[in-house]
Amino acid sequence: MYDIRFPHLGITFHNLKDGFTIFGFEIKFYGVIIGLGFLLAYLLVLSEAKRTKQDTEIYLDFFLCLVIPAILGARIYYIIFNTGEYFGKEKSFGQTIKGLINIRNGGLAIYGGIIAGVITAIIFCKNKKINFFLFTDTISLGLLLGQILGRWGNFFNREAFGEYTDSFFAMQIPAEYFMKNGSLKNLEDSGVITGKMAENLVTYGQGENIMHWISVHPTFLYESLWNLALLIFLLIYRKYKKFDGEMGLLYLWGYGLGRVWIEGLRTDSLMVPGLNMRVSQLLAAICVVAASVILVKKRLDYIKENIGNNS
């Protein structure tokens, strides 16, 4: 029940649970991965700050200020666009409060964290009287690294996957993992799996040992690999940037472009209330358009300035 398969890649993860227990206390891999992502992101940002001869202490201060707002932002964003999961007549006040603060099983939206992070950065840079645009260039590298790792928390939680596929990268998860005391029909009715997934179940075993596997797009993997490619590009391009803020804008453009594509594959997207529209896909498209306009304008300004200086 805890196996995850990538049949066309010939990879199977056996008995892969979503956490472990120490002294009777359960620790989720999701939280461990998020924490590791913060740490490695900070180390990369520290390295970039040293390379560009910035005060590294500023970035330590920022990361200490960022942790709580980023988590709160990611959680609030998720709740705003998924209120049905937490509020309802059938839920008591205690159940509602417990659900709102329980992030151990997921329920964090990256865009909420980014929005909170940008607000925190603006306030922080203003108070410290530092260059906000150079700051975003530096932070964008660490943010990407954190996102690359953070998506693997979705892997352990068996969440944020896409619609049915039998493509080369198809990932198979036992439907029994989600069922508990329910049934396949309950899973479909509750939206955990789609009708297309149910129609294309893969079965293994016999009798009581039979397992029903859904075959889905591993969108967490797609986004992780996309972000890795974007990070490599930025690490190479950083020596050639023409103005402060360019790296941050390229991050917005590149990440948004990938998210527009990948979000369209998912089956658990947060939707704009009253509209048949995916929130993250809409925001990603806005980021791509806005970043494109600003990048073009800044590039033209840079060209005009250099022509003027050379004439």
Backbone torsions as a table, in degrees:
resi	resn	phi	psi	omega
1	MET	NA	-23.8	-177.1
2	TYR	-101.6	10.2	178.9
3	ASP	-81.0	153.1	171.0
4	ILE	-132.5	131.3	-175.3
5	ARG	-119.4	144.1	166.4
6	PHE	-120.3	81.5	-167.7
7	PRO	-58.5	-39.0	-177.0
8	HIS	-78.3	-17.1	175.2
9	LEU	-93.7	-9.0	-178.9
10	GLY	71.5	28.8	-177.6
11	ILE	-116.9	131.2	174.7
12	THR	-133.3	128.9	174.8
13	PHE	-100.6	114.4	-175.8
14	HIS	-90.8	138.3	173.9
15	ASN	49.7	47.1	-177.0
16	LEU	-90.8	100.6	-178.1
17	LYS	-89.2	172.6	-174.9
18	ASP	-95.9	8.2	178.7
19	GLY	-177.8	-171.1	179.0
20	PHE	-147.6	169.5	-175.4
21	THR	-120.9	132.6	175.0
22	ILE	-126.1	119.8	-179.7
23	PHE	52.7	39.0	177.0
24	GLY	82.5	-1.9	-179.6
25	PHE	-103.0	125.7	-177.7
26	GLU	-84.1	129.4	179.1
27	ILE	-116.8	125.4	-178.5
28	LYS	-86.8	139.9	176.7
29	PHE	-62.1	-29.6	179.3
30	TYR	-55.1	-49.6	-179.9
31	GLY	-66.5	-39.5	179.5
32	VAL	-62.2	-43.4	-178.7
33	ILE	-67.2	-41.4	177.1
34	ILE	-60.8	-43.6	178.5
35	GLY	-63.0	-43.2	177.9
36	LEU	-64.3	-37.6	177.9
37	GLY	-61.9	-42.6	177.2
38	PHE	-60.3	-44.9	-176.9
39	LEU	-63.7	-50.2	-177.5
40	LEU	-68.8	-33.4	175.7
41	ALA	-61.9	-43.7	179.0
42	TYR	-61.8	-42.9	-178.9
43	LEU	-63.7	-38.5	178.0
44	LEU	-68.8	-41.9	177.9
45	VAL	-62.5	-41.0	178.7
46	LEU	-60.6	-43.0	178.8
47	SER	-63.0	-42.9	180.0
48	GLU	-67.5	-37.7	178.6
49	ALA	-64.2	-39.9	177.5
50	LYS	-65.6	-40.7	-178.7
51	ARG	-62.2	-37.3	-178.0
52	THR	-96.4	12.8	174.8
53	LYS	58.4	43.5	174.9
54	GLN	-99.3	165.7	177.6
55	ASP	-75.5	110.3	-176.0
56	THR	-68.8	-25.2	-179.9
57	GLU	-63.0	-30.6	179.1
58	ILE	-60.1	-40.1	-176.9
59	TYR	-74.6	-30.1	173.2
60	LEU	-65.4	-44.6	177.8
61	ASP	-58.8	-43.0	-178.1
62	PHE	-64.4	-45.0	-178.6
63	PHE	-63.8	-35.6	177.0
64	LEU	-66.7	-35.9	178.1
65	CYS	-75.2	-25.3	-170.1
66	LEU	-81.8	-33.0	-168.8
67	VAL	-51.3	-55.9	-175.8
68	ILE	-67.6	-48.1	178.2
69	PRO	-59.0	-38.3	-178.3
70	ALA	-65.3	-43.8	179.5
71	ILE	-67.6	-43.4	178.1
72	LEU	-62.5	-42.8	179.9
73	GLY	-62.6	-44.1	179.7
74	ALA	-64.1	-37.8	-179.4
75	ARG	-73.2	-45.1	-178.3
76	ILE	-63.2	-42.3	178.0
77	TYR	-58.1	-45.2	-179.4
78	TYR	-63.1	-43.2	-177.8
79	ILE	-67.0	-42.3	-178.3
80	ILE	-56.1	-40.8	-177.0
81	PHE	-99.7	14.4	178.3
82	ASN	-146.9	43.7	-173.0
83	THR	-62.7	-29.9	-177.5
84	GLY	-60.9	-24.9	-179.2
85	GLU	-74.6	-22.3	-172.4
86	TYR	-116.4	-25.3	-176.9
87	PHE	-118.5	135.3	179.2
88	GLY	179.5	155.9	-178.4
89	LYS	-62.5	-27.8	-177.3
90	GLU	-79.1	-9.1	-178.2
91	LYS	-99.8	134.4	176.1
92	SER	-77.0	168.4	178.9
93	PHE	-60.2	-42.3	-179.9
94	GLY	-63.5	-42.2	179.0
95	GLN	-64.2	-38.8	179.2
96	THR	-63.6	-48.6	179.8
97	ILE	-62.1	-42.8	179.7
98	LYS	-62.4	-42.5	179.2
99	GLY	-64.3	-38.3	-177.7
100	LEU	-65.9	-36.0	-175.3
101	ILE	-96.9	-6.9	-177.8
102	ASN	-85.3	99.5	179.9
103	ILE	-105.7	8.1	-175.0
104	ARG	-70.5	-21.5	178.6
105	ASN	-104.3	18.9	-179.4
106	GLY	104.5	-158.0	-179.1
107	GLY	88.4	33.8	175.0
108	LEU	-120.3	129.4	-178.5
109	ALA	-105.9	123.4	-174.2
110	ILE	-58.8	-36.3	-179.3
111	TYR	-64.8	-34.8	176.3
112	GLY	-63.8	-40.3	177.1
113	GLY	-65.3	-40.0	179.7
114	ILE	-66.4	-44.1	178.9
115	ILE	-59.9	-46.1	178.6
116	ALA	-63.6	-37.6	179.6
117	GLY	-65.8	-40.0	178.8
118	VAL	-65.0	-44.7	178.3
119	ILE	-60.7	-44.8	178.8
120	THR	-61.8	-41.6	-178.9
121	ALA	-64.8	-41.4	179.8
122	ILE	-61.3	-47.8	-180.0
123	ILE	-64.3	-43.5	-177.9
124	PHE	-62.1	-49.0	-178.0
125	CYS	-64.8	-36.3	178.7
126	LYS	-65.7	-43.2	180.0
127	ASN	-68.1	-36.4	-178.4
128	LYS	-86.8	-7.9	-179.4
129	LYS	56.9	52.1	179.2
130	ILE	-121.4	164.0	-177.6
131	ASN	-69.6	108.4	-177.4
132	PHE	-62.8	-38.3	-175.1
133	PHE	-71.8	-41.3	173.7
134	LEU	-63.8	-36.8	178.4
135	PHE	-60.6	-44.6	-179.5
136	THR	-67.6	-34.2	176.4
137	ASP	-59.1	-42.0	-177.3
138	THR	-73.0	-45.4	-176.5
139	ILE	-67.9	-32.6	-175.5
140	SER	-58.7	-33.8	179.3
141	LEU	-65.9	-46.1	179.0
142	GLY	-67.0	-36.9	179.0
143	LEU	-61.0	-43.8	178.9
144	LEU	-62.2	-43.9	179.9
145	LEU	-62.6	-41.4	177.5
146	GLY	-61.8	-38.5	179.4
147	GLN	-70.0	-37.2	178.1
148	ILE	-58.0	-45.9	-179.8
149	LEU	-75.4	-42.0	-175.2
150	GLY	-57.4	-35.6	179.9
151	ARG	-61.2	-23.6	179.5
152	TRP	-73.8	-14.7	171.1
153	GLY	-65.1	-35.2	176.0
154	ASN	-64.7	-33.3	178.4
155	PHE	-61.9	-49.1	-179.2
156	PHE	-67.6	-30.5	179.7
157	ASN	-84.4	-4.7	-176.6
158	ARG	54.0	56.3	-178.1
159	GLU	-141.9	173.5	177.9
160	ALA	57.1	37.9	174.7
161	PHE	-100.7	173.2	-175.4
162	GLY	-103.2	-169.9	-179.6
163	GLU	-67.9	172.3	179.4
164	TYR	-56.6	138.2	172.1
165	THR	-154.2	153.6	172.0
166	ASP	-122.7	29.9	-178.4
167	SER	-74.0	179.0	-175.2
168	PHE	-57.6	-37.5	-176.8
169	PHE	-94.9	11.7	-177.3
170	ALA	-51.8	137.3	178.0
171	MET	-113.0	134.2	179.9
172	GLN	-112.0	132.0	179.3
173	ILE	-128.2	134.7	177.4
174	PRO	-63.5	128.1	176.9
175	ALA	-61.1	-28.1	179.9
176	GLU	-61.6	-24.3	177.7
177	TYR	-59.9	-35.7	-177.7
178	PHE	-90.5	-18.0	-168.1
179	MET	-73.6	-42.3	-173.9
180	LYS	53.7	-110.4	-179.9
181	ASN	-101.6	10.7	-177.4
182	GLY	-93.2	-151.9	-178.4
183	SER	-142.1	170.7	177.7
184	LEU	-60.4	-38.2	179.0
185	LYS	-63.0	-40.5	178.4
186	ASN	-62.0	-39.2	-180.0
187	LEU	-62.6	-41.4	180.0
188	GLU	-69.2	-42.2	-179.4
189	ASP	-64.7	-35.5	-177.5
190	SER	-84.0	-7.3	176.7
191	GLY	88.3	4.9	177.7
192	VAL	-64.0	-42.5	174.0
193	ILE	-123.3	157.4	-179.3
194	THR	-96.3	168.3	177.9
195	GLY	-60.6	-36.7	180.0
196	LYS	-66.3	-38.4	176.1
197	MET	-63.5	-43.7	-178.5
198	ALA	-64.2	-35.5	-179.9
199	GLU	-71.8	-21.0	-174.9
200	ASN	-118.5	33.6	177.2
201	LEU	-61.9	141.5	174.0
202	VAL	-106.0	130.0	-177.4
203	THR	-110.7	140.4	175.3
204	TYR	-131.8	147.7	177.1
205	GLY	90.9	-179.1	-179.0
206	GLN	-139.0	154.5	175.1
207	GLY	56.2	-129.6	-177.6
208	GLU	-69.5	-17.8	-177.1
209	ASN	-93.5	6.1	-178.5
210	ILE	-69.1	139.1	179.8
211	MET	-126.4	143.1	179.5
212	HIS	-110.8	118.5	-174.3
213	TRP	-108.3	133.8	170.5
214	ILE	-89.8	146.4	-178.6
215	SER	-118.0	115.7	-168.0
216	VAL	-134.3	165.2	171.0
217	HIS	-71.7	125.0	175.5
218	PRO	-81.4	74.7	-173.0
219	THR	-63.3	-26.2	175.7
220	PHE	-61.0	-39.1	-179.5
221	LEU	-69.6	-42.8	178.4
222	TYR	-57.9	-46.1	-177.2
223	GLU	-69.0	-37.8	178.6
224	SER	-62.2	-44.4	-179.9
225	LEU	-69.6	-39.3	177.4
226	TRP	-60.2	-45.8	179.8
227	ASN	-65.7	-34.6	177.1
228	LEU	-63.5	-44.4	178.1
229	ALA	-62.6	-40.2	179.2
230	LEU	-66.2	-40.2	178.9
231	LEU	-63.3	-44.4	178.4
232	ILE	-60.2	-42.7	178.1
233	PHE	-60.3	-46.9	-178.1
234	LEU	-65.3	-36.8	178.7
235	LEU	-64.5	-34.6	177.5
236	ILE	-76.6	-41.5	-173.0
237	TYR	-75.9	-22.7	-171.7
238	ARG	-55.7	-28.0	179.9
239	LYS	-72.9	-15.2	-174.8
240	TYR	-112.9	7.9	-177.3
241	LYS	-63.6	148.0	-173.2
242	LYS	-101.8	-19.1	-178.4
243	PHE	-156.3	153.1	176.7
244	ASP	-63.8	133.7	-178.1
245	GLY	102.0	-13.2	-177.5
246	GLU	-65.1	-40.0	-179.7
247	MET	-65.4	-40.7	178.1
248	GLY	-63.9	-40.2	178.2
249	LEU	-67.7	-40.1	177.1
250	LEU	-64.7	-34.4	174.9
251	TYR	-62.4	-49.5	-179.8
252	LEU	-59.0	-43.1	-178.7
253	TRP	-66.3	-49.7	-176.4
254	GLY	-68.8	-45.1	179.6
255	TYR	-65.6	-42.6	179.7
256	GLY	-61.9	-41.6	-179.7
257	LEU	-60.8	-44.6	178.3
258	GLY	-66.4	-38.1	-177.0
259	ARG	-69.4	-34.5	177.0
260	VAL	-57.7	-44.2	-179.3
261	TRP	-70.9	-52.1	-172.6
262	ILE	-68.1	-39.5	-179.1
263	GLU	-61.3	-30.6	179.3
264	GLY	-67.5	-15.8	179.7
265	LEU	-89.7	-18.6	-172.4
266	ARG	-77.9	156.3	179.3
267	THR	-110.8	-3.4	-176.2
268	ASP	-118.2	24.1	-176.3
269	SER	-63.6	145.0	171.3
270	LEU	-74.9	135.8	-174.1
271	MET	-110.5	150.3	173.8
272	VAL	-69.0	123.4	-178.4
273	PRO	-54.6	128.3	178.2
274	GLY	83.7	-6.8	-179.5
275	LEU	-127.1	143.8	176.9
276	ASN	-84.9	65.7	-173.5
277	MET	-141.2	134.7	179.8
278	ARG	-79.0	126.4	-175.9
279	VAL	-60.3	-51.4	-175.2
280	SER	-66.0	-33.7	178.9
281	GLN	-67.7	-40.6	178.2
282	LEU	-64.2	-47.6	179.8
283	LEU	-63.2	-39.3	179.1
284	ALA	-62.3	-42.9	179.2
285	ALA	-63.5	-40.7	177.9
286	ILE	-62.2	-42.3	178.7
287	CYS	-61.8	-42.2	-179.8
288	VAL	-62.7	-47.3	-178.8
289	VAL	-64.8	-47.8	-177.9
290	ALA	-63.2	-46.0	-180.0
291	ALA	-63.7	-38.3	179.4
292	SER	-62.0	-47.1	-179.1
293	VAL	-61.6	-46.7	-177.6
294	ILE	-67.9	-40.6	178.9
295	LEU	-61.4	-45.0	179.6
296	VAL	-62.8	-45.6	-179.8
297	LYS	-61.9	-45.3	-179.3
298	LYS	-64.4	-38.7	178.8
299	ARG	-64.7	-44.0	178.7
300	LEU	-63.5	-40.8	177.3
301	ASP	-62.3	-40.5	179.6
302	TYR	-64.4	-43.0	-179.8
303	ILE	-64.4	-45.7	-179.8
304	LYS	-61.8	-41.6	-179.0
305	GLU	-63.5	-42.0	-178.6
306	ASN	-73.2	-33.5	175.6
307	ILE	-64.7	-41.5	179.8
308	GLY	-65.3	-37.9	-179.6
309	ASN	-71.5	-27.6	-176.6
310	ASN	-92.6	-8.0	-176.7
311	SER	-88.7	NA	NA
